[in-house]
Amino acid sequence: MLILLLFILFTALKTDKPAYVLFDGNGKQKDYKDLVKDALDADIILFGELHNNPISHWLQLSLTTDLFNSKGTGLVLGAEMFEHDNSLILQEYISQKIRENNFEKEAKLWDNYSTDYRPLAQFARDNSLDFVATNIPRRYAAIVARDGFEGLDQLSEEAKTHIAPLPIPYDPELNCYRQMLSMGGMGDAHASENLPRAQAIKDATMAYFILQQWSKGKTFLHFNGAYHSDRYEGIYWYLREYDPKVKILTISTVEQDNLGKPEEGSLGLADYIICVDSLMTKTY
């Protein structure tokens, strides 16, 4: 009787008010186990999150745990949230050479690090996993936003070690970059054109450092804002430019009122789409 009651309760909780529903890019409902299976078959997984969405962060940690159970130290983590010039201090922390309080005081951490990314860093630290700081230092992206790609030419060779090799390929017709031109300018048309270029240098740098730390037989799980990989653009596009043969799985996160199916605008966003109830509480 107890088992029956628990089954009824579990079924009710699962179907009555789900926190999220998982779909493939065509809108077909999928199970979490399908995601894990396909992730294990990929070389690189781009996990597109909504930065303040707790379901994104919960599933990131869940997927990390499940991939680790199969891959062990063949799993490599990386994140947009860590800039590449913080690689040394991040690795010192992950390898337990420095204390957590030193890391948190000296590294450039996002405001929601303690709630949303600290669990991932701790998991890597506890299980001896590589964790790669993939993003360009924000000060260099700011140069591109102001002066275009040419502004990076004035940097030192040491500074350029934190950026994808220059000049980077760039397609301004990609939808993710064209859309940025309609988001509002920065004072004049030239500055506006530099907005997507600043996004592109981030995407290129993250793709470059992902591939630098990935090797055949490993699984690289990368955490980034969904916009950086939605519709197989951004980081995905650069991964394809740098290595056309690498096998990539993409995940995106959306919020909507009705979880019965993805909204029309969400179809095709990624291989897997996490639809989260729009009333879900935020982490900040």
N, C-alpha and C positions, 0 to 999 in steps of 0.2 A: 504493500500500500504506500509506504514512504517513497519507494522508487517511482511509483506511478505518479504521486503528487509532485515530486521533483521534476519529472518529465513534463507534466502539464504546465508547471510554473515556467520551466525553461522555454518551452514552446511558445507560451504566451508572451514572455519577454522578448523572444526572438522575432515574433511576427507582428506584435501589436504596436510597438513603438521602437523600431530599430534606430540606433544612433547613426548608422551608415549602411549603405548598400553598395556592393561592388559590381561594376559592369565592365564589359570589354568595350573597345572603341566603337563597335557597331550597335551598342545598346543592349547586348545580351547579358542577363544577370549571371554572375560568376560567384564561385565560392573562394574564400581566402586560400584554401588548399590549392586551387588552380593557380593563384598568384604565386605561391611558394614554388610550385612545380615549374612554372615558366621562368621564374627568377633564377632557379638553379640551372636552367638551361641557357641562361644568358651570360655573356662576358661582362657586360656593364649594365647596371640598372640605374636609371635616372628617376629618383623619387621626387616628384614635384609636389611640394607642400603649399598650403596656405600658412603663412608664418605664425599666425595666432590661433590656429585651429588645433585643438587638443587631440582630435581623432587622427589627424596627420601624424602627430608626434607619437601617439600610442602605437599606431601601425608601423611607424618607422622602427621603433624599438622591438616590436613583435617580429617584424620581418628580419631584422638584424639577428635576433635570437634564433629564429628558425633556420636561417641560412648558416649561421655558425654551427648549429647542431649537425649539419651535413658537411660543411666545408672546413670547419675548424679554422686554422690560421691561413687557409686559402681564401678567406674572406678579407677584403680590404675595404675600409670605410673612407669616405671623403665628403667634404661639405663646403658649400658656398659661404657658410657662416664663419669660416676661418680663412683669413688672408694669408697669402703665401709667405709673406715676410715674418709671419708668426710660426713658420714650420718648425724651427728649432725648439722653441719653448713648448709647442704642442707635443713634439716627439719626446722631449724631456719629461713631460708630465705623463704621457701614455706609457713610457718605459719605466715609470716610477723613480726617475732620477731626482725629481724635485717634488716638493709638497704641493698639495692642491691649493693652499692659500697663496703660495707664491705665483702659481700659474694664474689664478683668478685675478690677482692684483696686477700682474704685469702684461698679460695677454690682452689683445683687443677683442673683447667679447660683446656679443649682442646683449641688449637689455634683458631679453627673455632666455638667456643662456641657462640660468639655474633651473628653470622649470622645463625647458624644451630640448636643450642640447647637452646639458650636463649628464643625463642618463646614458646617452650614446657614448660620450667620452669616457664615462666610468666603465661602461661595458667593454670598450676597447682596452682600457687600462687593466681591468680585471682578467681579461682573456688574451692579453698579449697580441692584440690585433693592430696592424698598421692603420693609422688615421691621418689622412692627407689634407693639408690646408690647400685648397685648390684655387681660391679666388685671388684676383689681382688686388694689390693694396688700393684702398679707396682713393688715396691721394693721386694715384696715377690714372684711375678712371676719371677723376675730376679734371685732370689735364686734358684728356680727350674731349670731355664735355665742353671745355672752354676753347681749346685750340685745334681739335681734330686729332687724327692719328699722328700728324706731323709733330705735334707737341712732344711726343715720346722720343723723338730723335735726339733731343737735347739731354736725355737722361744718361747717367753713367752706365758702363757695362755691368757693374754690380747691380744697379737698379733693374736693369733689363732681365736679370736672371729670375725675377719675380713675375715676368710677363711672358705670354706666348711669343715665339720668335716673330720678329718684325721683318717686313710688313705682313700683317695677317690678311688672309683672304676675306673679302667682304662683299656681300650681296645686299644692297639697300632695298631690293625689291621683295625680300622675304617679308611675309606678312607681319611677323613680330616686330620688325624694324619700321615698316611703313606705318603701322598703327601708332607708334610713338610720336610720329610727326603731327598727329591729330590730338595729342594729349596736351598741347599748349607749348608755346615757345619759351625761350629764355632771353627775350629782348629783341632778337632779330632773326632773320631767316637762316643765316650762317650758324648761329648758335643752335637753332632748332635742328638743323641737319646733324649736328654733333651729338644730340641726345641718343639716337640709335647707335651711333658709333661707339659711344661710351658703354652701351649695353653689349655691343658686339665684342669689345675688347675683354669684357668680363666673360662672355660665353666662350670665346676662343681660349682664354687663359685657363678656364676651368677644364675645358676639353683637353687641352695640352697636358696639364698636370695629371689628369685622370689617366691618360695613356702612358705618361711617363712612369706611373706606379702600377700599371696593370701589366700582367704577362699571361701568356696562354696557360690555361688550367686554373687561373684565379677568377674570383667573382668580385667585381668592384661595385659597391653599393654607394651611390652618391646622393646626397641630400641637397636640394635646391628649391628655390621658389618655382612654382609651377610654370610661370611665364618664361622661365629660362629653357624649358624643354617642351612646352605644349606644341602640338601639331607638328612634331618632329622637326622643329626648328631650333634656333638658339644653340645650346650645347650639343644637341643631337646632330645638327647640321655640321658643326665643326668636327665632331668625332668622325663623321663620314668623310669630311674633307681630308683629315689627317690619316685615317685608317678605314678605307671602304669595306674591309672584310669583317670588322669587329661586330659581334652580335649584341644588339642593344635592346633592352626592354624599357618602356617608359610607363610611368604612373603619374596621374594628375589627380588633384583634389578640387572638388567644386562644392558649393553650398547651394541648396535649393529647398523650397517648401515641400515639394512632393517627391518622395524617394522612389516612386513606382517605376520611373525610367529616367534616364538622363534627359535634360532639356535639350532642345534641338541644337542650340549653340555649343553644347558640350560634346556632341557626337564627334568622334575623330580626334579628340584632344590627345589621346594617348592609347597605349595598348590596354591599360587598366585605368578606370575612372572610379575614384572613391567619391560617392555622392553622400554628403553629410547634411543632416537636418540643419536648416538655416537658423534654427533657434539654439543650436549648440553653443554653450558658453565658450568664451574666448580665454586664451592664456594671458592676454594683455589687452 
